[in-house]
């Protein structure tokens, strides 16, 4: 709603909502007024000393503090971050803030499943002009282990290579797979690890789609891959095909 009303990009609208939640007082159901979560930062923003980029860094760093850290240390950290915001640009504040979090939990023993559950998430960005989309996020330990297992066999050299018609599909440890075929495909595999990871994820998603495990419908449509294209894109593809012929 805010994005539509203000014509902001989604990320900017979200940043403002998070800033409002962190820097303004709130009222409990009983009518008690509770001060802002980050009062020092709120004062500096109100005075025009810092901007919303600084606020975003403070919110991000404070969210990384394990929940077992006591309230006094949290408050002291917010004061320290606010003071840093007076002196440095957001990027430097973030770097120093990360060091503060490391100091509070040097061995990583205070962070537990509660912190990891709060931090988990995967964001799929909107396709850019080249139709490529960015993926970012944090995986919990179990999901990380599952991903490593999947990539270990689906992203092995030679596997699921869209540039090689003879590349085997599926998992590298499939007992039905001829080792000689895999070795030949691996010898011809010029992809980076990152590209192999991408192709493995794509192959796995296609496998799930074809298996029927994704359900029968999605938003009223059959669960199937739908590719759309504009008339200009179709015309360009036809011209390229004619030129190649």
N, C-alpha and C positions, 0 to 999 in steps of 0.2 A: 504494500500500500504506500509506504513512504517513498519507495523508488518511483512509483507512478506519479505521486503528487508533486515531488520535488524534481523529477527528471534526473535524479542521481543514478550513477551506476550502482548495482547491488552492493558491491563491496563498501562504497562510501556510505550508503544508507545504513548498512549493518554497523559500521564503525561509529556512527553517530548514536545509534540506539545503545550500543555497548557503553559509550561514553556517558550517556544520560543515566544509564542504570548504575554506573560506578561512581558518578560525581554529583548526583542529586539526592536530597533526602527522600526517604520513603516512609510510608505510614502503615502500621500494622493493623490488622482487623479490629483491634481494641482501641485504635485511635492514637497509639503512641507514635511519635515522630522519631525516626532513627536517622542519624546523620549519614552523610555519604560514606561509602566504603573507603574511599581514598581522599580524605579531606585536604591534605596538603596539595595534592595534584589539582583538586577542584579549585582551591584558592588561586593557584598560579594561572589556571586557564581563565578564570573569571577576571583576573587582573591583566590578561593579555600577554603574560610573560612567556607562555608556552602555547603550542598549537595542538590540534587533534592528533597529529602524527606522534607527538610526545605522549599524549594520553594513551594512544593505542599500544605503545611500547610498554608503558607502565602496566596496563591491563594484562598484556601478554606475559611479562615477567612475573607479575604477582600470581598469575594462574599456574605458573610452573613451580611454585613453592609447594612442597609436600604438605598435605593437610595436617600432619602431625606436628608441624612447626607451631609453637604457641603464638597466641594473639599479640604479645608484646614484641616478639621478633618480627612478626608480619608488619606491625605498625611501624617499627623502626626501619624496616626495609622500604616501606612506602615513602617515608620521610626522606630516606637517602636517595631514592629514585627521583623524587620531586626536586631535590636539590641538584641532582645531576642534570635534570631537564633544564634548569636555569642556565647551565654552563655549556652544554654540549648538544649537538644535533641528535635526532632520534636514533640514527644508526649506531653512534658511539654509546648512547645510553643503553641500547639493547645489548651491546657487547659487554659493557661493564655489569649490567643487570644479570646476564648469564653467569658471570663470575661470582656475583653475590649469591645466586642460587646454589652454585657449586660449593661455595663456602658454607652455606647453611646445611648442606647434605653432601659432604665430600665423598662419602663412600657409596652414596645412592641407596643406603639402607632404610631411609625413612619413607621413601616413595613406595607405595604398596598398590594393591589392586584397585583401591578407591581412586587414587591419583591417575592410574593408567586408564581406568574406565572413563574418567572425566576427560582425559586428553585424546582418547581414541577418535578416529574419524577419517573418512576419505572424501575428498571434494573433487568432483569432475567439472572442469571449467567448460564454458561454452566454446564451440568451435570458432577458430579465428578465420580470417579471410582465406587461408589455405586449407580450411576444413579440419585442421589439427586441433585437438583439445589437450589442455594441460591437466595432469592429475597430481594432487598433493594430499598429504595427510600423515597420520601416525597410526601404526598397527600395534596392537597389544602383543605380548610375547607368543601367545598361542597362534594368532593369525600370522605373525612373522614366521614362526616355525612351519606352519602349513604352506605359506608362500614359498619358503626356501625349498621344501620338499618338492612342491609342484615344479618350480623353476629348475630344480636339479635334474629332472627327467624330461620335462617338456621344452626346456630352453637349452638342452645340451647341444653342442656343435653338430650341425647337420640336420637337426630335428625341426619340423614345422617351418621350413624355409620357403616363403612364397616366391622367391627368386629362382628356385630350383625345382623343376617338375619331378625330379626323381627323389626329392627329399621325403623321408618317411614322415607320417603324421602320427600324433599321439605321444606316447611316452617312450623314452629311450630304453627303458628296462622291460618293454613288452617282450615276452618269451618268443613270440611269433616273428619278431623282427630279425632280419638277416644281418649279422654283424658286419659283413662285407659291404652291404648296401649303406649302412649307417656310416662306415668309415669313408666310403667314397663321397657321401654327401658332406661329411665333416671336412674333408680335404678341399671341397669346393665352396665351403662356407666362409664368406668374407664379411659377415655381419659382426658388429660390436656386441658385447654382452648386453648392453642396454637394448639393442635392436632385437636380440634373441629373446630377451625377457618380454618385450612387446609382442612379438610374434607368438610366443608361448601362451600369453594371456589371451590373445585373440583366438588361438586354436582351441583353448580350453573353453572359452565362452561359446564358440561355434559348436563344440562338442555337447555342451549343456543344452544349447538351443535345439540341436537335432535330436537329443535324447528324450525331449519332452518333459524334462524335470523342471523347467521354468514355468510350468502351468499351461493352461489352455488359452487364456486371453489376457491381454494387457490393455487397460483403458478401452475395453470393448472390442479390441481387434485381436485376431489370432496372434499368438506369440510366434512371430517370424521376422526375419530381417527385411526391412523396407528401405529401399534406396530411392531417394528423390533427386531430381536434377532439373535445372531451369532450361528453357529453350535455348538460351545463349550457350550454356554448357554443352547441350546436345549438338548444337551447330558446330561448336569448336571441335568436339570429339570427331564429328563426321569429317570436318576439314582435315584434321590430323590423319585420319584413316585414309582419306583420299590421297593426301600427300605421300604417305608411306607406301601406298600401292603404286 
